[in-house]
Amino acid sequence: MAPDASSDKAPKDLPSVPGVYPAHHKMTQAEVAAKEAEREREKVKAKWEAKQAEKKQEERKKAEEDRLKAERDALYRDLEGLDYELLSLSSYPSDFEIESARRSRLGWFFGLGVSVFLFSSSLLNLVHPWVGGISGGIAFVLWLSHGTGMMKFLPGLSSYPELLAKRRRIKNQVTEYIQKIEAKRGFIHRIYPLVHHNPRLRARKFRRIALMSKEHSLMSNMKTLHDVALYYEYLDECRNAAQEYFQKEREDQMLSNLDIDPNVEDLEKDLDEANGQENDDQAQEKDQDAEKETDPSDPELKISDKSLQAADKSVLNPQGEGEGGQPDAHQDEAGAAKQG
């Protein structure tokens, strides 16, 4: 900007530089201080806004975590209300029951056919009338057992189709119930975090069906009874894990109410290690004291050894012989005095 520029177009907060800005734009010390104070206020405000934004972000993150935790807890509680008897297929007819009913049905038809044949043959005088009469009675009893169900201990004609109809009914009920459990969002993949409380859920078979539940392809892949049994086993393991989870939550809540660290197991471990270290230190101190007591360089021990050696010599030389087996001089003088 030229020096002769008008003051209306010149900015008011520019510093005074000779030859560049006009002289009447020079800033005083008060203006400079006010400008610096304004910059400091802007910096403080920017820091406060950044801190507030970070605080709000943490609050939103914590609220989201609390929401997810509450949602998972609700799903874990729903595990107790499931119909495990239906999912376990306890009332589902087994293959052995189906085969037994089929054989009984064939036997019933065979017996009824033979009885009717003999009765008809007696009417044509092909067999004895007594045989025809007995066969007719047997045929009537068989028909009565099937038609009225009077003989429950003998499987009738309707047992086999009833078992087949029961199988179809249970299959449909289980399929509809699993569809109700999974709904649109899936169920078993949302409770998979229970794996932290039950290591059995880490099995590959459980991860596979959890992944199918997440991809909404579980119902299209559940075609056999083995898949239903696997689904039931998964839910049963999750129920055990949920019980362990809620038990741990109650214990942690009790410890927090008592102002005790929830990691009490680690605290007990540290205390045990500290007690073990103290016991080791005490054992080392006792060993050192024992070594000092048996130290051969101790003067008191040397004095006691010398006294013991002197006592041994007095015991071994009771007649007062000196070293080398020579009699003592005091004893010779005493003997001469007695003779005189």
C-alpha positions as CSV (number, residue, x, y, z in Angstrom):
1,M,0.0,0.0,0.0
2,A,1.4,3.4,-0.9
3,P,2.3,5.9,1.8
4,D,-0.2,8.5,0.5
5,A,-3.2,6.1,0.6
6,S,-6.3,7.3,2.2
7,S,-7.0,6.4,5.8
8,D,-10.4,5.0,4.9
9,K,-9.0,2.2,2.9
10,A,-6.0,1.4,5.2
11,P,-6.5,-1.2,7.9
12,K,-6.4,0.0,11.4
13,D,-4.6,-2.9,13.1
14,L,-1.5,-2.9,10.9
15,P,1.9,-2.1,12.6
16,S,3.8,1.0,11.9
17,V,6.5,0.3,9.3
18,P,8.4,3.3,7.9
19,G,8.0,3.8,4.2
20,V,5.1,1.4,3.9
21,Y,2.2,2.5,6.2
22,P,1.2,6.1,6.9
23,A,2.4,7.6,10.1
24,H,-1.1,8.1,11.6
25,H,-1.5,4.3,11.7
26,K,1.1,3.8,14.4
27,M,-0.3,1.7,17.3
28,T,0.2,2.9,20.8
29,Q,1.3,0.6,23.7
30,A,-2.2,0.4,25.0
31,E,-3.5,-0.7,21.6
32,V,-0.7,-3.3,21.3
33,A,-1.5,-4.6,24.8
34,A,-5.2,-4.8,24.0
35,K,-4.4,-6.7,20.8
36,E,-2.3,-9.2,22.7
37,A,-4.9,-9.6,25.3
38,E,-7.5,-10.3,22.6
39,R,-5.3,-12.9,21.1
40,E,-4.7,-14.5,24.4
41,R,-8.5,-14.6,25.0
42,E,-9.0,-16.2,21.6
43,K,-6.4,-18.8,22.4
44,V,-8.0,-19.5,25.8
45,K,-11.4,-19.7,24.1
46,A,-10.2,-22.1,21.4
47,K,-8.6,-24.3,24.1
48,W,-11.9,-24.2,26.1
49,E,-13.9,-25.1,23.0
50,A,-11.6,-27.9,22.1
51,K,-11.8,-29.2,25.7
52,Q,-15.6,-29.0,25.7
53,A,-15.8,-30.8,22.3
54,E,-13.5,-33.5,23.6
55,K,-15.6,-33.8,26.8
56,K,-18.8,-34.0,24.7
57,Q,-17.2,-36.7,22.5
58,E,-16.3,-38.7,25.6
59,E,-19.8,-38.3,27.0
60,R,-21.3,-39.5,23.7
61,K,-18.9,-42.4,23.7
62,K,-19.7,-43.4,27.3
63,A,-23.4,-43.0,26.6
64,E,-23.1,-45.3,23.6
65,E,-21.1,-47.9,25.6
66,D,-23.8,-47.7,28.3
67,R,-26.5,-48.2,25.7
68,L,-24.8,-51.2,24.2
69,K,-24.1,-52.7,27.7
70,A,-27.8,-52.3,28.6
71,E,-28.9,-53.8,25.3
72,R,-26.5,-56.8,25.9
73,D,-27.8,-57.2,29.4
74,A,-31.3,-57.3,28.2
75,L,-30.4,-60.0,25.6
76,Y,-28.6,-62.0,28.3
77,R,-31.7,-61.9,30.5
78,D,-33.8,-63.1,27.6
79,L,-31.8,-66.3,27.6
80,E,-33.6,-67.4,30.8
81,G,-37.0,-67.1,29.2
82,L,-36.4,-69.3,26.1
83,D,-38.2,-72.6,25.6
84,Y,-35.2,-75.0,25.9
85,E,-37.5,-78.0,26.1
86,L,-38.7,-77.3,22.6
87,L,-35.2,-76.5,21.3
88,S,-33.8,-79.7,22.8
89,L,-36.3,-81.8,20.8
90,S,-37.0,-83.9,23.9
91,S,-40.5,-84.9,22.6
92,Y,-39.3,-85.5,19.1
93,P,-39.9,-89.1,18.0
94,S,-36.7,-91.0,17.5
95,D,-35.9,-93.2,14.5
96,F,-36.3,-96.3,16.7
97,E,-39.8,-95.3,17.6
98,I,-40.7,-94.6,14.0
99,E,-39.3,-98.0,12.9
100,S,-41.1,-99.8,15.7
101,A,-44.4,-98.2,14.8
102,R,-43.8,-99.1,11.1
103,R,-43.1,-102.8,11.9
104,S,-46.1,-102.9,14.2
105,R,-48.3,-101.5,11.4
106,L,-47.0,-104.1,9.0
107,G,-47.7,-106.8,11.6
108,W,-51.2,-105.5,12.2
109,F,-51.9,-105.5,8.4
110,F,-50.4,-109.0,8.1
111,G,-52.5,-110.4,11.0
112,L,-55.7,-108.8,9.7
113,G,-55.1,-110.1,6.2
114,V,-54.4,-113.6,7.3
115,S,-57.5,-113.6,9.6
116,V,-59.7,-112.3,6.8
117,F,-58.3,-114.8,4.3
118,L,-59.0,-117.8,6.7
119,F,-62.5,-116.5,7.4
120,S,-63.2,-116.2,3.7
121,S,-61.8,-119.6,3.1
122,S,-64.1,-121.2,5.7
123,L,-67.0,-119.6,4.0
124,L,-65.9,-121.4,0.8
125,N,-65.4,-124.7,2.7
126,L,-61.6,-124.6,2.0
127,V,-60.7,-124.8,5.7
128,H,-62.5,-126.1,8.8
129,P,-65.3,-123.9,10.0
130,W,-63.7,-123.7,13.5
131,V,-60.6,-122.2,11.9
132,G,-62.7,-119.7,10.0
133,G,-64.6,-118.8,13.2
134,I,-61.5,-118.2,15.2
135,S,-59.9,-116.2,12.3
136,G,-63.1,-114.1,12.1
137,G,-62.9,-113.3,15.8
138,I,-59.3,-112.3,15.6
139,A,-60.0,-110.1,12.6
140,F,-62.8,-108.4,14.5
141,V,-60.6,-107.8,17.6
142,L,-57.9,-106.3,15.4
143,W,-60.3,-104.0,13.6
144,L,-61.8,-103.0,17.0
145,S,-58.3,-102.2,18.4
146,H,-57.6,-99.9,15.5
147,G,-61.0,-98.3,15.2
148,T,-61.8,-97.6,18.8
149,G,-58.3,-97.6,20.4
150,M,-59.4,-100.0,23.1
151,M,-56.1,-102.0,23.2
152,K,-53.5,-99.3,23.8
153,F,-50.8,-101.8,24.6
154,L,-50.9,-103.1,21.1
155,P,-49.7,-100.5,18.5
156,G,-52.5,-99.8,16.1
157,L,-52.6,-98.7,12.5
158,S,-52.7,-95.0,13.4
159,S,-49.4,-95.0,15.5
160,Y,-47.1,-94.7,12.6
161,P,-48.8,-91.8,10.8
162,E,-49.3,-90.1,14.2
163,L,-45.6,-90.2,14.9
164,L,-44.8,-88.8,11.4
165,A,-47.4,-86.0,11.9
166,K,-45.8,-85.3,15.3
167,R,-42.4,-85.0,13.7
168,R,-43.6,-82.5,11.1
169,R,-45.4,-80.5,13.8
170,I,-42.3,-80.3,16.0
171,K,-40.1,-79.3,13.1
172,N,-42.5,-76.5,12.1
173,Q,-42.7,-75.3,15.7
174,V,-38.9,-75.3,16.1
175,T,-38.4,-73.5,12.9
176,E,-41.0,-70.8,13.7
177,Y,-39.5,-70.4,17.2
178,I,-36.0,-70.0,15.9
179,Q,-37.2,-67.4,13.4
180,K,-38.9,-65.6,16.2
181,I,-35.7,-65.6,18.3
182,E,-33.5,-64.4,15.5
183,A,-36.0,-61.8,14.2
184,K,-34.5,-59.3,11.7
185,R,-31.3,-58.3,13.6
186,G,-30.3,-61.8,14.6
187,F,-29.8,-63.0,18.2
188,I,-26.9,-65.4,18.8
189,H,-24.3,-63.2,17.2
190,R,-25.3,-60.4,19.5
191,I,-24.7,-62.5,22.6
192,Y,-21.4,-63.8,21.4
193,P,-19.4,-61.5,23.8
194,L,-20.3,-64.1,26.5
195,V,-17.3,-66.0,25.1
196,H,-15.3,-64.0,27.7
197,H,-17.1,-65.9,30.4
198,N,-17.4,-69.3,28.8
199,P,-14.3,-70.6,26.7
200,R,-16.4,-73.3,25.2
201,L,-18.1,-70.7,22.9
202,R,-14.7,-70.3,21.1
203,A,-15.3,-73.6,19.3
204,R,-15.4,-73.4,15.6
205,K,-18.9,-74.8,15.3
206,F,-20.3,-72.0,17.5
207,R,-18.4,-69.3,15.6
208,R,-19.8,-70.7,12.3
209,I,-23.5,-70.4,13.4
210,A,-22.8,-67.0,15.0
211,L,-21.4,-65.8,11.7
212,M,-24.4,-67.1,9.8
213,S,-26.7,-65.3,12.3
214,K,-24.8,-62.0,11.6
215,E,-25.1,-62.5,7.9
216,H,-28.9,-63.4,8.2
217,S,-28.3,-66.8,6.5
218,L,-28.9,-69.0,9.5
219,M,-32.4,-70.1,8.6
220,S,-31.5,-71.0,5.0
221,N,-28.6,-73.2,6.4
222,M,-30.6,-74.8,9.2
223,K,-31.9,-77.9,7.4
224,T,-31.2,-80.9,9.6
225,L,-31.8,-81.9,13.2
226,H,-28.1,-81.7,13.9
227,D,-28.2,-77.9,13.1
228,V,-31.1,-77.5,15.6
229,A,-29.2,-79.5,18.2
230,L,-26.2,-77.3,17.6
231,Y,-28.3,-74.1,18.0
232,Y,-29.7,-75.5,21.3
233,E,-26.2,-76.3,22.6
234,Y,-25.0,-72.8,21.7
235,L,-27.9,-71.2,23.6
236,D,-27.4,-73.5,26.6
237,E,-23.7,-72.6,26.8
238,C,-24.6,-68.9,26.5
239,R,-27.1,-69.3,29.4
240,N,-24.4,-70.7,31.6
241,A,-22.1,-67.9,30.6
242,A,-24.8,-65.3,31.3
243,Q,-25.3,-66.7,34.8
244,E,-21.5,-66.4,35.4
245,Y,-21.6,-62.8,34.0
246,F,-24.4,-61.7,36.3
247,Q,-22.8,-63.4,39.3
248,K,-19.6,-61.4,38.6
249,E,-21.6,-58.2,38.2
250,R,-23.2,-58.7,41.6
251,E,-19.8,-59.5,43.2
252,D,-18.2,-56.4,41.7
253,Q,-21.2,-54.2,42.8
254,M,-20.8,-55.6,46.3
255,L,-17.1,-54.8,46.4
256,S,-17.7,-51.3,45.0
257,N,-20.3,-50.7,47.7
258,L,-17.7,-51.7,50.3
259,D,-15.0,-49.5,48.8
260,I,-12.9,-52.5,47.8
261,D,-10.9,-52.8,44.6
262,P,-12.9,-55.1,42.2
263,N,-9.5,-56.7,41.2
264,V,-9.4,-58.4,44.6
265,E,-7.9,-61.5,43.1
266,D,-4.9,-59.6,41.9
267,L,-4.6,-58.0,45.3
268,E,-4.7,-61.4,47.1
269,K,-2.1,-62.6,44.7
270,D,0.2,-59.7,45.5
271,L,-0.3,-60.2,49.2
272,D,0.6,-63.9,48.9
273,E,3.7,-63.0,46.9
274,A,4.7,-60.4,49.6
275,N,4.2,-62.9,52.4
276,G,6.3,-65.5,50.5
277,Q,9.0,-62.9,50.1
278,E,9.0,-62.1,53.8
279,N,9.2,-65.8,54.7
280,D,12.2,-66.2,52.4
281,D,13.9,-63.2,54.0
282,Q,13.3,-64.6,57.5
283,A,14.6,-68.0,56.4
284,Q,17.8,-66.3,55.0
285,E,18.3,-64.4,58.3
286,K,18.0,-67.6,60.3
287,D,20.5,-69.3,58.1
288,Q,22.9,-66.4,58.5
289,D,22.5,-66.5,62.3
290,A,23.2,-70.2,62.3
291,E,26.4,-69.7,60.3
292,K,27.5,-67.0,62.7
293,E,27.0,-69.3,65.7
294,T,29.1,-72.0,64.1
295,D,31.9,-69.7,62.8
296,P,35.3,-71.1,63.8
297,S,36.9,-67.7,63.8
298,D,34.9,-66.6,66.9
299,P,37.3,-66.0,69.9
300,E,34.8,-67.2,72.5
301,L,34.5,-70.5,70.6
302,K,38.3,-70.8,70.6
303,I,38.5,-70.3,74.4
304,S,35.8,-72.9,74.9
305,D,37.7,-75.3,72.7
306,K,40.9,-74.8,74.8
307,S,39.0,-75.5,78.0
308,L,37.6,-78.6,76.6
309,Q,41.1,-79.8,75.5
310,A,42.5,-79.2,79.0
311,A,39.6,-81.1,80.5
312,D,40.3,-84.0,78.2
313,K,44.0,-84.1,79.2
314,S,43.1,-84.1,82.9
315,V,40.8,-87.1,82.3
316,L,43.4,-89.0,80.3
317,N,46.2,-88.3,82.8
318,P,44.6,-88.8,86.3
319,Q,48.0,-89.5,88.1
320,G,49.5,-86.1,87.2
321,E,52.0,-87.2,84.6
322,G,53.4,-84.3,82.5
323,E,53.9,-84.2,78.9
324,G,56.0,-87.1,77.6
325,G,54.9,-89.5,80.4
326,Q,57.2,-87.9,83.1
327,P,55.9,-87.6,86.7
328,D,55.2,-84.2,88.1
329,A,57.9,-82.5,90.3
330,H,55.5,-81.5,93.0
331,Q,54.4,-85.1,93.5
332,D,58.1,-86.2,93.9
333,E,58.7,-83.6,96.6
334,A,55.6,-84.7,98.5
335,G,56.8,-88.4,98.4
336,A,60.3,-87.5,99.8
337,A,58.8,-85.6,102.7
338,K,56.7,-88.6,103.6
339,Q,59.7,-90.9,103.7
340,G,61.7,-88.5,105.9
